Amino acid sequence: MNSSDNQDWQRRLEELEVEVNQSTASNTQPKTETVNPYVEITNNQSASNWLNSVKDWFNGLAPIGQVAVGIIAIMLGFSVLNIFLKLISSLITVAVLGGLLYLGYKFIVAESSKN
């Protein structure tokens, strides 16, 4: 009786191993996301391959489309640059204000505590 229970457990364990191997084999296949008909991105695709597919997509556009994409890219680039510069400006302003508040605290509060 004990050996039949042991064989049942062994058989069930082998079935579970087969199921796990099948599920991991299906999960390791590269997933493909379609962004548009010309650009296809996979999880294991390198950045240079993706850049080449974007170049091919851009070269496949009509000249007016290339101009439109170029203008949109320039506007987007300037917007990102503007946000970055505003962030840096805000950080500098906060640092200067913090320094002034610290100096004011040191001279006003520290001097009044000495007297």
HELIX and SHEET records of a PDB file:
HELIX    1   1 ASN A    2  ASN A   27  1                                  26    
HELIX    2   2 ALA A   47  ASN A   59  1                                  13    
HELIX    3   3 PRO A   63  GLY A  104  1                                  42    
HELIX    4   4 TYR A  105  VAL A  109  3                                   5    
HELIX    5   5 ALA A  110  LYS A  114  1                                   5    
SHEET    1   A 2 THR A  32  THR A  34  0                                        
SHEET    2   A 2 GLU A  40  THR A  42 -1                                        
END                                                                             
